[in-house]
Amino acid sequence: MRSRSSTLASVTVLFTLLALLLPTGVAATAATATAPGPLPVVTPHPQEMSRIGADVHVPARVRLVVADGVDRPTRDLVTSVLRRAGASRIQDGPGPKLTVTVGRITDARVVRALRAAGGRVPGALPAEGYALAAGRASVALAGADSDGTYYAAQTLRQLVSGHRTIASVSVADHPLMPLRGVIEGFYGSPWTHAERMDQLAFYGDVKMNTYIYAPKDDPYHREKWREPYPAAKLAELGELVRQATDHHVRFTFAVSPGNSICYSDPADIAALEAKLDAVYDLGVRSFSMPLDDISYTRWNCQADRATYGDPSSEAAAEAQSDLLNAVQKEFLDQRADTRPLQMVPTEYGDVTDTPYKRVLRERLDARVEVMWTGTDVVPPRITVADAERAAAVWGRKVFVWDNYPVNDYGQAEGRLLLAPYDAREPGLHRQLSGLVLNPMNQAAASKVALFGGADFAWNDTGYDATRTWRAAARHLAGDGPGARPDRTAATVRSLLAFFDTQHLAPTFGAEPWQPQAPELAARLDRFHTAWEAGHERTALRDLRPYARLLATASERIRAGAADRGFVADSAPWLDALSLWGSAFERTLDALGARLDGHEAEAARWFAEAASDAKRAGEIRTIPGETRPEGPVRIADGVLDTFIAEAAEVPGAAAAAEPSQTA
């Protein structure tokens, strides 16, 4: 008879073999029955994240320990996350089975909490960095600074994987780019105050730290730059500044005087400083002076000709340098807590060295951030080599103004730009001081691309465009505690199908930098291959579910999307998608009828499809919302082509004739 010790030894060996032979999750289940799940999706993607155990249970009572230096927005965010996770009572005294500790990484209590939760204590955290650990009935959030602590709370929000459950992970994270965000710099209808308030909260969610207020069609930003903002508008700006601060976003105020300023006139300089001073009093500490889309072939006053000579790009660069240096040294340097001035040069979209760039490179204060749109106004790609050349011609790291997903130009007429943020090379963080995206007039719809821009700017070396695109769909669908998984999944599928019909990303040239409807195009290619191989019924059967998805996507999005702004922004496109989806289904019905030899029925279905397509083509963008306005486009060049060409497919008898003759 075997001894008890030998039996235990045998069991130990058995579990050791299981651990070696079975997949990790299977072995853990066999050994403990509490296997940790897969890594959760966190956006932006952390630099380091690993599982440390089974998910943490959130009881009804939770102890919250808040160390010194944690601001109110961070504390409020942690509290709201815990309540959404199922905690009904949050207290600061002992007793509850789960303790959540929040504070700076320099606080000994926070470090002890990290270790108690099973997390790794990093040796050093860069600015805005944080460490987080959740395990062993303990959760710890440790920031390098106030921003980092807030970002730890934003990660915790995404770790709530269900009611009363937090994913058990250890995270050590920090951003790779110092400036990450959005510039509201498009032409056309500016965002409303409510849209800006929503956007600023969204930027906090995705760890963006920069919003640049620069709407081209705000008259007080450009044409009437000398005039003070009316009291009501100034009050709105003050509310935006407070909202930005609460979400750890830097509100950057931009004024664009280049179309009319007299660089040599002390009165114009005084008016400019008064404009900046008014918003400084609101709490603005970051300023930008765009000098884009102006002429340097004329002066706005004779005094500038006398000071700088005849108009030229070189003379314009001298005048601009003098103005920008004066703002930096005589305005910003004289006020507390201000950040370096940002500017957009008149030559902003290439890497060619010119007299204009040379003068700015030599004369402009080295602290001033120079913005650059890439190798073109709307670049098809941005590479590390491009950024290196830009840094060389500007004499400093450049701050990218990325004109995606902006849709205020002719090639984008009738389009929402909903493709993922892509074609920007990993490693750019080493050459850039930051990245901001110029969004669409449709604020909420811009979130699809902004999700990607936030993720890329935070961690370009770990960026996955498809992963982040899907995360954007889940965000719009409202994937979180309390959501019904089946309903959310259906909404996400519908959103992704809709995104695909708005995938085309144009440039200023004839060729887009992202194709239209790649998923639909791939399915249609498979359809054509099967059809031409003689498997017509299989081709129809396989394509029908996707046609049904497109036909019902609008209804599902309207019913299921949590972001109602996205639904409102997309309304004309959703109307058109419903009709195009119906035309798609009727076309497949017609092809099936024709295969069966029912030509009259096929003709009726084809006529219905043509009618739906015609009605869809008559739907236009919301008047006054977008510049330029026009008919909305849905998978154009892909779906419309398929529907038109399908009517030319021969009937069953005609298709059979060649083989009979052979």
C-alpha positions as a printed Julia matrix, in Angstrom:
662×3 Matrix{Float64}:
   0.0     0.0     0.0
   1.33    3.45   -0.96
   2.0     5.98    1.76
   0.04    9.26    2.09
   3.21   11.23    1.27
   3.83    9.24   -1.91
   0.22    9.78   -2.98
   0.56   13.52   -2.47
   3.8    13.47   -4.4
   2.05   11.7    -7.26
  -0.68   14.34   -7.3
   1.94   17.06   -7.36
   3.68   15.4   -10.3
   0.33   15.06  -12.06
  -0.45   18.75  -11.76
   3.08   19.6   -12.86
   2.59   17.5   -16.0
  -0.79   19.15  -16.59
   0.83   22.55  -16.36
   3.42   21.51  -18.94
   1.15   19.65  -21.36
  -2.12   21.58  -21.26
  -2.76   25.17  -22.36
  -2.21   27.61  -19.53
  -5.91   28.25  -18.92
  -6.72   24.52  -18.87
  -3.94   23.69  -16.42
  -4.97   26.52  -14.13
  -8.59   25.4   -14.2
  -7.61   21.85  -13.36
  -5.47   23.04  -10.46
  -7.51   25.88   -9.01
 -10.89   26.13  -10.79
 -10.43   29.94  -10.76
  -8.48   30.57  -13.95
  -7.79   34.2   -14.83
  -9.41   35.36  -18.05
  -7.73   36.94  -21.07
  -6.18   40.38  -20.82
  -8.85   43.06  -21.01
  -8.81   45.61  -23.83
  -7.62   48.95  -22.43
  -7.45   52.06  -24.61
  -4.87   53.53  -24.94
  -2.95   50.26  -24.93
  -0.69   50.16  -21.83
   3.07   49.81  -22.08
   2.95   46.82  -19.7
  -0.06   44.81  -18.55
  -0.17   41.27  -17.2
  -2.6    38.99  -15.4
  -1.87   38.34  -11.73
  -4.77   36.13  -10.73
  -8.49   35.55  -10.82
 -10.8    38.55  -11.17
 -11.36   40.67   -8.08
 -14.83   40.55   -6.53
 -16.38   43.93   -5.69
 -18.51   43.61   -2.54
 -21.31   45.92   -1.55
 -18.97   47.71    0.9
 -15.59   48.97   -0.29
 -12.9    50.82    1.63
 -11.44   53.77   -0.32
  -8.1    55.19    0.85
  -7.23   58.48   -0.84
  -3.7    59.73   -0.25
  -2.55   63.35   -0.32
  -2.39   65.08   -3.7
  -5.37   63.32   -5.31
  -7.68   65.87   -6.92
 -11.46   65.87   -6.77
 -12.04   64.69  -10.38
  -9.85   61.62   -9.78
 -11.55   60.78   -6.52
 -14.98   61.25   -8.11
 -14.0    59.04  -11.03
 -12.8    56.21   -8.79
 -15.96   56.46   -6.71
 -18.21   56.32   -9.78
 -16.29   53.32  -11.17
 -16.73   51.42   -7.92
 -20.44   52.24   -7.8
 -20.92   51.04  -11.38
 -19.07   47.88  -10.42
 -21.65   47.19   -7.71
 -20.37   48.89   -4.55
 -23.28   50.54   -2.78
 -21.31   51.83    0.21
 -17.84   53.37   -0.06
 -16.12   54.26    3.22
 -12.69   55.25    4.45
 -12.53   53.13    7.6
 -11.62   49.46    8.11
 -14.03   46.62    7.67
 -14.8    45.97    3.99
 -13.22   42.99    2.24
 -11.9    45.13   -0.65
  -9.61   48.12   -0.18
  -8.9    50.58   -3.01
  -5.91   52.89   -2.49
  -5.31   55.94   -4.69
  -2.33   58.31   -4.63
   1.16   59.19   -5.82
   3.86   56.59   -6.35
   5.99   58.56   -3.87
   3.53   57.8    -1.04
   4.64   54.81    1.09
   1.04   53.74    1.71
   0.4    53.55   -2.02
   3.53   51.5    -2.62
   2.51   49.08    0.12
  -0.92   48.77   -1.47
   0.63   47.99   -4.86
   2.64   45.18   -3.33
  -0.35   43.93   -1.35
  -2.36   43.68   -4.58
   0.39   41.6    -6.18
   1.56   44.3    -8.57
   5.02   45.39   -9.6
   6.38   48.64   -8.19
   8.21   50.36  -11.08
  11.58   51.89  -10.39
  10.59   55.2   -11.96
   7.53   56.61  -13.67
   7.75   59.29  -16.38
   5.42   62.29  -16.31
   1.76   61.27  -16.59
   2.71   57.66  -15.89
   1.02   55.33  -13.43
   1.09   51.86  -11.93
  -2.01   49.84  -11.11
  -2.6    46.48   -9.49
  -5.82   44.61   -8.73
  -5.69   41.38   -6.77
  -5.84   39.73   -3.33
  -8.81   41.85   -2.2
  -6.82   45.0    -2.9
  -6.7    47.56   -5.72
  -3.98   50.21   -5.9
  -3.68   53.19   -8.22
  -0.34   55.02   -8.15
   0.44   58.05  -10.33
   3.72   59.77  -11.08
   1.77   63.02  -10.76
  -1.8    64.27  -10.68
  -2.34   63.4   -14.35
  -0.93   59.92  -13.91
  -3.21   59.22  -10.96
  -6.21   60.31  -13.03
  -5.12   58.07  -15.9
  -4.82   55.13  -13.51
  -8.47   55.74  -12.61
  -9.39   55.78  -16.31
  -7.71   52.4   -16.71
  -9.58   51.07  -13.67
 -12.82   52.13  -15.37
 -12.0    49.81  -18.27
 -11.07   46.91  -15.99
 -14.6    46.58  -14.65
 -15.49   43.5   -16.69
 -18.95   42.89  -15.25
 -21.16   43.51  -12.26
 -19.01   43.2    -9.1
 -15.91   42.19  -11.08
 -12.56   43.9   -11.74
  -9.97   42.23  -13.98
  -6.96   41.19  -11.9
  -3.98   42.78  -13.65
  -0.76   44.61  -12.99
  -0.14   47.68  -15.17
   2.88   49.97  -15.55
   2.14   52.64  -18.09
   3.05   56.08  -19.42
   2.55   58.08  -22.63
   5.23   58.21  -25.33
   4.21   61.59  -26.76
   4.02   64.65  -24.48
   1.13   66.32  -26.36
  -1.85   64.2   -27.42
  -5.22   65.45  -28.53
  -7.44   67.36  -30.91
  -7.41   70.68  -32.73
 -10.82   72.02  -33.64
  -9.38   73.65  -36.73
 -11.8    72.91  -39.55
 -13.8    75.19  -41.84
 -17.58   75.13  -41.64
 -20.01   75.06  -38.76
 -18.04   75.07  -35.47
 -18.99   72.61  -32.77
 -21.7    73.63  -30.34
 -20.91   74.31  -26.71
 -22.57   71.03  -25.7
 -20.5    69.11  -28.24
 -17.28   70.64  -26.9
 -18.23   69.78  -23.33
 -18.85   66.18  -24.38
 -15.61   66.05  -26.35
 -13.52   67.26  -23.41
 -14.96   64.52  -21.19
 -14.21   62.0   -23.94
 -10.58   63.19  -24.18
 -10.16   62.44  -20.49
 -11.56   58.95  -21.06
  -8.9    58.19  -23.71
  -6.04   59.99  -21.92
  -5.69   62.86  -24.37
  -4.21   65.92  -22.68
  -4.62   68.63  -25.33
  -7.53   70.47  -26.92
  -6.74   73.41  -29.21
  -9.62   75.81  -29.74
  -9.14   77.06  -33.33
 -12.42   76.87  -35.31
 -11.84   78.68  -38.61
 -15.4    79.99  -38.76
 -15.45   81.47  -35.27
 -15.22   85.14  -36.33
 -13.45   86.16  -33.12
 -10.74   83.59  -33.79
  -9.81   84.86  -37.26
 -11.61   87.72  -39.01
 -12.51   89.68  -35.85
  -9.46   88.66  -33.85
  -8.94   92.21  -32.54
 -12.41   92.31  -31.0
 -13.04   90.92  -27.52
 -15.41   88.0   -27.15
 -18.94   88.97  -26.12
 -19.64   88.31  -22.46
 -21.83   85.25  -23.13
 -19.22   83.66  -25.37
 -16.47   84.42  -22.86
 -18.53   82.72  -20.16
 -18.84   79.63  -22.38
 -15.07   79.58  -22.88
 -14.64   79.74  -19.12
 -16.91   76.73  -18.69
 -14.88   74.84  -21.31
 -11.66   75.65  -19.47
 -13.1    74.27  -16.24
 -14.39   71.15  -18.01
 -10.96   70.6   -19.56
  -9.26   70.97  -16.19
 -11.63   68.46  -14.58
 -10.71   65.9   -17.24
  -6.98   66.65  -17.15
  -7.03   68.23  -20.6
  -4.96   71.29  -21.47
  -7.26   73.91  -23.01
  -5.17   75.71  -25.64
  -6.6    78.95  -26.94
  -5.69   79.84  -30.53
  -6.04   83.18  -32.27
  -5.23   83.59  -35.97
  -4.44   87.22  -36.9
  -2.46   86.6   -40.1
  -5.05   87.78  -42.64
  -5.1    91.35  -41.35
  -2.41   92.0   -38.73
   0.09   94.8   -39.14
   3.18   93.27  -37.56
   4.77   96.72  -37.08
   1.77   98.38  -35.43
   2.0    98.56  -31.61
  -1.81   98.88  -31.46
  -2.25   95.49  -33.15
   0.23   93.88  -30.77
  -1.64   95.4   -27.83
  -4.98   94.12  -29.2
  -3.51   90.66  -29.56
  -2.19   90.64  -26.0
  -5.55   91.89  -24.71
  -7.27   88.99  -26.48
  -4.88   86.51  -24.87
  -5.11   88.2   -21.48
  -8.89   87.86  -21.39
  -8.71   84.07  -21.67
  -5.68   83.87  -19.39
  -7.98   85.3   -16.72
 -10.32   82.35  -17.39
  -7.55   79.91  -16.51
  -6.03   79.29  -19.95
  -2.28   78.64  -19.72
  -1.59   77.29  -23.19
  -1.78   79.41  -26.36
  -1.45   78.9   -30.1
  -1.05   81.29  -33.0
  -1.87   79.65  -36.35
  -0.51   81.53  -39.36
  -1.82   79.03  -41.9
  -3.91   79.69  -45.0
  -2.69   83.27  -45.4
  -0.75   85.06  -48.13
   2.84   86.24  -47.93
   2.72   88.0   -51.3
   1.23   91.15  -49.76
   1.46   93.18  -46.55
  -1.58   94.32  -44.61
  -0.07   97.76  -43.97
   2.58  100.07  -45.41
   4.46  100.06  -42.11
   5.39   96.41  -42.65
   6.8    97.2   -46.08
   8.91   99.9   -44.5
  10.1    97.55  -41.75
  10.58   94.28  -43.65
  10.83   95.29  -47.31
   8.84   94.04  -50.26
   6.5    91.11  -49.63
   8.16   87.7   -49.84
   8.17   84.42  -47.99
  11.44   85.38  -46.34
  10.15   88.77  -45.21
   6.97   87.14  -43.9
   9.05   84.72  -41.84
  10.97   87.63  -40.29
   7.76   89.43  -39.34
   6.18   86.26  -37.98
   9.28   85.45  -35.93
   9.25   88.9   -34.38
   5.57   88.59  -33.49
   5.84   85.07  -32.04
   9.01   85.84  -30.08
   7.33   88.91  -28.6
   4.29   86.91  -27.51
   6.53   84.27  -25.94
   8.86   86.67  -24.12
   6.67   89.65  -23.37
   3.37   87.91  -22.67
   3.86   84.26  -21.7
   7.15   84.65  -19.84
   5.62   87.41  -17.74
   2.74   85.25  -16.48
   2.72   82.3   -14.14
   2.27   78.68  -15.19
   2.16   79.29  -18.94
   3.35   76.73  -21.45
   5.43   77.36  -24.58
   3.64   79.08  -27.45
   2.43   76.94  -30.36
   2.3    78.16  -33.96
   1.29   76.94  -37.41
   3.61   78.19  -40.14
   2.34   79.41  -43.49
   4.31   76.58  -45.1
   2.99   73.69  -43.07
   2.64   70.67  -45.34
   6.01   69.47  -46.67
   9.66   68.82  -45.75
  11.34   70.97  -48.42
  13.79   73.51  -47.08
  12.92   77.04  -48.22
  13.93   80.61  -47.39
  10.77   80.87  -45.25
  11.67   77.81  -43.19
  15.31   78.87  -42.91
  14.39   82.24  -41.38
  11.99   80.68  -38.87
  14.54   78.01  -38.03
  17.19   80.64  -37.3
  15.07   83.37  -35.66
  12.18   81.69  -33.86
  12.49   81.16  -30.1
  13.56   77.55  -29.59
  10.72   76.96  -27.12
   7.95   77.67  -29.64
   6.18   74.51  -30.85
   5.95   74.36  -34.65
   2.97   72.47  -36.06
   3.27   70.42  -39.26
   0.62   68.51  -41.21
   2.97   65.94  -42.71
   4.2    65.69  -46.27
   0.94   67.17  -47.58
  -2.16   68.93  -46.29
  -3.79   65.49  -46.01
  -0.87   63.06  -46.04
  -1.38   59.44  -47.17
   1.15   58.39  -44.54
   3.58   59.85  -42.02
   6.88   58.03  -41.52
   9.7    58.4   -39.05
  11.94   59.53  -41.91
   9.4    62.24  -42.82
   9.41   63.49  -39.23
  13.22   63.47  -39.14
  13.34   65.65  -42.25
  10.71   67.97  -40.79
  12.73   68.34  -37.58
  15.78   69.22  -39.67
  14.08   71.98  -41.67
  12.33   73.48  -38.64
  15.26   73.08  -36.25
  13.19   71.3   -33.59
  10.85   68.37  -33.09
   7.57   69.14  -34.81
   4.06   68.99  -33.41
   1.84   67.14  -35.91
  -1.5    68.63  -36.93
  -2.98   65.55  -38.62
  -5.79   66.38  -41.05
  -7.74   63.23  -40.36
 -10.68   62.76  -40.02
 -11.48   66.35  -41.1
 -14.01   66.45  -43.96
 -14.16   70.14  -44.9
 -12.74   69.81  -48.45
 -14.14   68.8   -51.83
 -12.88   65.21  -51.96
 -14.67   64.5   -48.65
 -18.04   65.84  -49.8
 -20.9    63.7   -48.54
 -18.66   61.51  -46.4
 -18.16   60.6   -42.8
 -14.55   59.49  -42.36
 -14.86   56.42  -40.14
 -11.84   54.34  -41.15
  -9.4    53.5   -38.34
  -6.49   55.83  -37.66
  -3.7    54.26  -39.7
  -0.61   54.69  -41.92
   1.35   56.53  -39.23
   4.59   54.71  -38.52
   5.45   53.27  -35.1
   8.43   55.07  -33.63
   7.18   58.57  -34.47
   7.18   59.45  -30.76
  10.97   59.72  -30.94
  10.72   62.53  -33.52
   7.56   64.39  -32.51
   6.68   66.7   -29.64
   3.06   65.68  -30.02
   0.11   64.78  -32.2
  -3.34   66.36  -32.55
  -6.05   65.31  -34.98
  -8.24   67.77  -36.85
 -11.75   66.26  -36.62
 -14.95   66.49  -38.66
 -17.73   69.01  -38.23
 -19.58   65.98  -36.82
 -18.11   65.93  -33.33
 -19.38   62.6   -32.0
 -18.75   60.76  -35.28
 -15.13   61.96  -35.08
 -14.63   59.78  -32.0
 -14.02   56.72  -34.2
 -10.77   58.18  -35.55
  -9.93   60.06  -32.35
  -9.9    56.75  -30.46
  -7.08   55.68  -32.75
  -5.21   58.97  -32.51
  -5.3    58.82  -28.71
  -4.04   55.23  -28.69
  -1.28   55.92  -31.22
  -0.01   59.06  -29.47
   0.09   57.25  -26.12
   1.79   54.07  -27.34
   2.65   54.1   -31.04
   4.95   51.09  -30.7
   2.08   48.94  -29.42
  -0.62   50.37  -31.68
  -3.08   48.08  -33.45
  -5.47   49.99  -35.72
  -8.06   47.21  -35.94
  -8.09   46.58  -32.17
  -8.66   50.27  -31.47
 -11.3    50.58  -34.21
 -13.29   47.8   -32.55
 -12.78   49.45  -29.16
 -14.27   52.65  -30.59
 -17.35   50.71  -31.7
 -17.72   49.22  -28.22
 -17.39   52.68  -26.68
 -20.13   54.1   -28.91
 -22.31   51.08  -28.19
 -21.93   51.6   -24.45
 -20.14   48.38  -23.56
 -19.85   48.41  -19.77
 -21.36   47.2   -16.49
 -25.1    46.77  -16.85
 -25.08   46.47  -20.63
 -26.69   43.39  -22.15
 -23.85   41.51  -23.89
 -26.03   40.17  -26.72
 -27.51   43.58  -27.49
 -24.12   45.28  -27.24
 -22.53   42.71  -29.54
 -25.26   43.26  -32.14
 -24.8    47.03  -31.95
 -21.02   46.68  -32.3
 -21.42   44.48  -35.38
 -23.78   47.03  -36.92
 -21.44   49.91  -36.13
 -18.45   48.14  -37.69
 -20.48   47.37  -40.82
 -21.5    51.05  -40.98
 -17.91   52.18  -40.44
 -16.91   49.98  -43.4
 -19.32   51.85  -45.69
 -17.55   55.1   -44.64
 -14.02   53.73  -44.85
 -12.76   55.8   -47.77
 -10.21   58.4   -46.63
  -9.46   60.92  -49.37
  -6.47   63.17  -49.91
  -6.31   66.44  -51.84
  -5.4    64.32  -54.87
  -7.32   61.73  -56.88
  -6.21   58.69  -54.88
  -7.54   58.02  -51.35
  -5.17   56.85  -48.65
  -7.68   54.33  -47.3
  -9.99   52.31  -49.57
 -13.75   52.29  -49.53
 -15.62   49.42  -47.84
 -12.79   46.83  -47.71
 -14.88   44.28  -45.79
 -17.8    44.53  -48.19
 -15.46   44.5   -51.19
 -13.79   41.31  -49.93
 -17.17   39.62  -49.5
 -18.24   40.66  -52.99
 -14.97   39.32  -54.4
 -15.7    35.95  -52.78
 -19.22   36.11  -54.17
 -17.94   36.71  -57.71
 -15.39   33.9   -57.4
 -18.03   31.39  -56.3
 -20.53   32.59  -58.89
 -18.07   32.34  -61.76
 -17.08   28.85  -60.61
 -20.68   27.75  -61.04
 -21.6    27.83  -57.32
 -24.26   30.51  -57.71
 -26.57   29.35  -54.92
 -23.68   29.02  -52.48
 -22.55   32.52  -53.42
 -26.03   33.91  -52.72
 -26.4    31.97  -49.46
 -23.04   33.18  -48.12
 -23.65   36.83  -49.0
 -27.21   37.17  -47.68
 -26.32   37.51  -43.96
 -24.07   40.51  -44.66
 -26.75   42.11  -46.83
 -29.19   41.63  -43.94
 -26.64   43.17  -41.56
 -26.36   46.29  -43.74
 -30.13   46.5   -44.18
 -30.76   46.39  -40.41
 -27.65   48.2   -39.15
 -29.3    51.64  -39.08
 -32.17   50.4   -36.92
 -29.82   48.61  -34.53
 -27.51   51.61  -34.21
 -30.39   53.97  -33.55
 -31.83   51.64  -30.93
 -28.61   50.45  -29.31
 -25.89   53.09  -29.5
 -25.27   54.75  -26.14
 -23.66   57.82  -27.74
 -26.72   59.68  -28.99
 -24.56   62.39  -30.5
 -23.13   59.79  -32.87
 -26.66   58.8   -33.93
 -27.59   62.45  -34.55
 -24.4    63.17  -36.5
 -24.89   60.09  -38.67
 -28.63   60.5   -39.3
 -28.54   61.12  -43.1
 -26.01   58.34  -43.59
 -28.07   55.93  -41.51
 -31.14   56.81  -43.58
 -29.21   56.14  -46.78
 -27.65   52.93  -45.42
 -31.1    51.5   -44.71
 -32.11   52.06  -48.34
 -28.83   50.78  -49.78
 -29.09   47.68  -47.56
 -32.61   47.08  -48.82
 -31.41   47.51  -52.41
 -28.64   44.98  -51.69
 -31.13   42.4   -50.39
 -33.54   42.96  -53.29
 -30.67   42.5   -55.72
 -29.81   39.12  -54.21
 -33.5    38.17  -54.33
 -33.55   39.1   -58.01
 -30.46   37.03  -58.77
 -32.01   34.06  -57.0
 -35.26   34.44  -58.93
 -33.35   34.67  -62.18
 -31.46   31.48  -61.33
 -34.82   29.77  -60.89
 -35.96   31.05  -64.27
 -38.52   33.49  -62.8
 -37.69   36.5   -64.95
 -40.79   38.5   -64.1
 -40.11   38.18  -60.38
 -36.44   39.02  -60.94
 -37.41   42.14  -62.89
 -39.65   43.25  -59.99
 -36.85   42.8   -57.43
 -34.35   44.62  -59.65
 -36.81   47.49  -60.04
 -37.26   47.73  -56.27
 -33.5    47.72  -55.8
 -33.09   50.5   -58.36
 -35.82   52.53  -56.66
 -34.21   52.16  -53.22
 -30.81   53.11  -54.63
 -32.27   56.19  -56.33
 -33.96   57.33  -53.11
 -30.73   56.76  -51.16
 -28.79   58.86  -53.65
 -31.14   61.8   -53.09
 -30.37   62.06  -49.36
 -28.09   65.0   -48.57
 -25.93   66.12  -45.66
 -27.52   68.17  -42.87
 -27.8    71.78  -44.15
 -25.31   74.1   -42.47
 -23.5    71.29  -40.67
 -20.71   70.47  -43.13
 -18.73   72.37  -45.71
 -19.05   71.31  -48.49
 -22.63   70.02  -48.53
 -23.77   67.31  -50.92
 -25.39   63.9   -51.35
 -24.34   61.37  -48.74
 -22.2    58.47  -49.95
 -22.48   54.86  -48.79
 -19.84   52.34  -49.91
 -19.68   54.23  -53.21
 -17.8    52.49  -55.96
 -18.43   49.13  -54.25
 -22.09   48.56  -53.35
 -23.6    50.75  -56.06
 -21.38   49.09  -58.66
 -22.45   45.62  -57.56
 -26.15   46.51  -57.66
 -25.87   48.09  -61.11
 -23.84   45.25  -62.6
 -26.01   42.5   -61.07
 -28.92   43.48  -63.28
 -26.76   42.59  -66.3
 -26.11   39.01  -65.12
 -27.78   36.63  -67.64
 -30.7    34.45  -66.6
 -30.49   30.74  -65.94
 -31.39   29.69  -69.51
 -28.98   32.15  -71.12
 -26.2    31.22  -68.71
 -26.64   27.55  -69.61
 -26.39   28.03  -73.4
 -22.56   28.08  -73.75
 -22.14   24.77  -71.88
 -24.97   23.2   -73.94
 -23.31   24.3   -77.18
 -20.0    22.92  -75.98
